[in-house]
Amino acid sequence: MSEVARLQGIAKGYRSGPGRVEVLRDLDLVLTTGEMVAVVGESGVGKSTLLHLLGALDRPDAGEYLFRGEAVLARPPEELAVFRNRHVGFVFQFHHLLPEFTALENVQLPGMIRRLPRSELAERARVLLEEMGLAARLHHRPAELSGGEQQRVAIARALASEPDLLLADEPTGNLDPQTSVQVFAALRRAHRRRPLTTVLATHNERLAEECDRVLLLANGRLALLDDAARRAYYSPQA
């Protein structure tokens, strides 16, 4: 498998009152085409920060970010915006759909930013929504959809630009357990059908176990959780 993204020596901190909190410290990560990686860890350890750095929504204080061998951080802001729109898809805990737009129109938004032909956008959005099991919901607005349906629309929207890297930040964190399984199943199917690299930040053990790798973010760095380490992490009192 070919390398998609590489983080080397990443450091990131934030001011907190009179002091400063160091969230990521000398962090390294390599992502390859076709893998789905789960990032787990306690709340506040920097999982969202890590995804924001991978998506070029934020910049590290130190370190290097390579995407397909090219330096990301050296690009000017306008090129970073193009990078995000063409290469990265985002799915968040809250769907962030535009309430006045239908499901079909929401999914077309990334392509509209790129000024692609409307007919092409509509057809691509329709296919993606059908893939998400929403063929009967194309013309429904978010308020007319269930929470799980809204999140599946958000996944379809993230895939609309045919990204190389899909970043999902607690995508089922706002859903009940049964709906969480359904939404993740849709995400997993979409991942498998594409040459796509997915990074999933989650507290959900069941979802993490479905990924190719599970990485623990703690003390600012990532560590691979093998089977024994997973059992210890999820059953600390055992």
Secondary structure, DSSP 4 states (H G I P E B T S, - for coil): --EEEEEEEEEEEEEETTEEEEEEEEEEEEEETT-EEEEE--TTSSHHHHHHHHTTSS--SEEEEEETTEESTTS-HHHHHHHHHHHEEEE-SS----TTS-HHHHHHHHHHHTT--HHHHHHHHHHHHHHTT-GGGTT--GGGS-HHHHHHHHHHHHHTT--SEEEEESTTTTS-HHHHHHHHHHHHHHHHTTT-EEEEE-S-HHHHHTSSEEEEEETTEEEE--HHHHHHHH-TT-
